[in-house]
Amino acid sequence: MTIQVDYGSHDALLVVDMQNDFCEGGALAVEGGSALVPGINAEIDAAQAAGALVVATRDWHPVDHVSFTHRGGPWPVHCVQDTEGAAFHPDLALPDDAIRVSKATAFDADAYSAFGGTGLGGYLKEKGIKRVIVCGLALDVCVRATVLEARREGFDTLLLERLSAAVDSDAVTECRQAFSDAGAEVRS
């Protein structure tokens, strides 16, 4: 399942939202989410061995977040701060020095992209990162937003599609077109 990316010191692997609530049995489960973990772990190992940066994002919502249905949002309650649902998948092998980025942490604002209100773009530029490699959940929501924002931030961007899963499989073709239009590379 390893994609065989040729990582280097100017790369960052962005592992998007591999959290319990987005995997099978979670509040907002994406079918096939847990099955991605071994392949993502292999990419983490390859990235680390090459001196690339490893970044893991997570939804980190306060109780009563604006995105929750009872507040008028589109999603059921999920990834509430300091709950088991918000924890990274237990088999995800994040190194101790992985950068952990929390998003959508304010009561009144949602954020899908790893770059949305987190300062990640500036941080990666300070570290000399030129290319981001993206994988995780969900392909048609937070992964999509992260890939498109990475391009807007000026990074060369590679999506590892085989290591990402969509909420709506019918949306994948449209996502591929959006990635292509934005100049992102998609590797299946």
N, C-alpha and C positions, 0 to 999 in steps of 0.2 A: 504493500500500500504506500510505500515511500515514493514521493514524487521525484526525488533526485534533483533538487534545486542546487545550483552551484552558489553557495553562500560565500560572502566575504565580509570584511570588517565595515563596509559602508552599507550593510543591509540590516534591516530589522524585520524579524518575524512577528507579526501581529496575530495573536491567537484571540479571537473574538468570542466572548461570552460563553465559554464552555462551563456553564454553571448547572447545578442540579435541577433548577426549575425549567431549564430549556432541554433537558435530557429526559428520556423515558421515565415516567413516574412523577415528573415535575408538574408544576402548576400551568406551564405553558410549553409543554413538551413538543420537540421537533422530532418526527420519526427518523430514526437512524442516528440521532445525536451521539449516543454513547458509543456507537460503533466507530466513530471518527477518532476516538481517543488514542488507540495504538498508532495510527498513522501520524497524528499530530505529535505524539511523543517522539516518534522517529525524526520528524522535522525539527523539533526542539533540539534533539541530540546533534543533528547535522549542523544546525545554525550555531549552537554553542561551540562545537568543535572547530568551526571556521572563524570564530571571533565575532559573529553577528550578535546583535542585540535581540533579546527575547522580551516581548511585551505581551501581557495578558490583560484584556479588558473585561470588565464586569458591569452589569447593571447593578446599581447599589441604591435602590429606592428607599426613601423614608416611608414610614407608615403613612397611608393616605396620599400617596403620590398622585399627581394630576393625570397620569396615564391609566389609572385603574378605572374600571367600569363604574364603580359606585361614585366616582368623582366626575363622570362624564367622558372618560377616556375610552380607548378601544380595547384595552387588555384586562384580563383578570388580574387579581393581586399576584405579584410574582417578584422574586429577587429583592425582598425586603431586607434592608441592612441587618447584619448580624443574625440572620436565620440560616437554617440548613439549606433552604432553597437557593439562597444567594451564594452559597459556597461553591468553589470550583469543583468540578467532577472529581470524586475521590481518586480516580486512577490517572488523572492528568498530572504528569511529572514535571511540574514547574520548578526550575532551578531556584535556589535561594536568591540569586541576584537578578531574577526576572523582574522587570518593571511591571507593577500592577497598577492599572488605571481604572478608577471608578468613575462611572458616568451616570447621568440622570439622578444626581444626588440632591437636587433642590425640590421642594414640594411642588413648585408651580411651573416647572419647565421639564420637558422631556428631551432626551438626546439619544440618537441612534448611532451616530458615528463615534468612533474612538477619539476623534478630533474635536467633537462638539463640546466646547466649554471646558476642556481638560488641559489645554496648553501643550498637548502631545506634539503637535506640529513643530512648535518652536523648540521644544526639548530635543526632538530627533534631529533637527537642523543643527542645534548646538553640538550634538554628538557626531556630526559629520555624516549622518545617514542620507543616502541618495536614493535607495530603493526600499520599498516595503513589500513584504510578502504576506498575504492575508489568507486566513482560513478560520473556520469556526461556524458559529450559529448566529442568527439564521441567515442563509444566503440571500434571501429576498427582503431582509429587514436590516439588521445591524451590519452584516457583512457588506451588503450593497452600499449602505450609507458610508461605511468606512472606506471602501474601495474608491467611491466617487469623490469623497472629501480628500483622500490621499492624493488623487490626481490634481484636485483644485489647489492643494498645498504645494504642488510642484514635484512630488515624488514620482519616480518610476514605480509602477505598481504592478504586481503579479498576484492574481487570485489563484489559489490552489482549489479548484472546484471540487475535486474528488474528496477533499478534506473539509467540505462545507456541505450543509444540508439546508433545504428550504422548507418553510412552513407550507407553502403552496407550490407544488411541483410545476403547476401550470405557469408560474411566474418566471421560471428559470430562463426561458428563451428571451423574454423581455429584458431580464437582468443582463444576459450575455450581450445583447445589443447595446444597452446603456454603458456597459464596461468598454465595449469596442469603440463606441462613439466618444468616450472620454479618453481613449488612448491607453487603457489598461490592458495588460496581457492576461489571458485566461488560459490556465493549463489544467487539463482534465486528467 
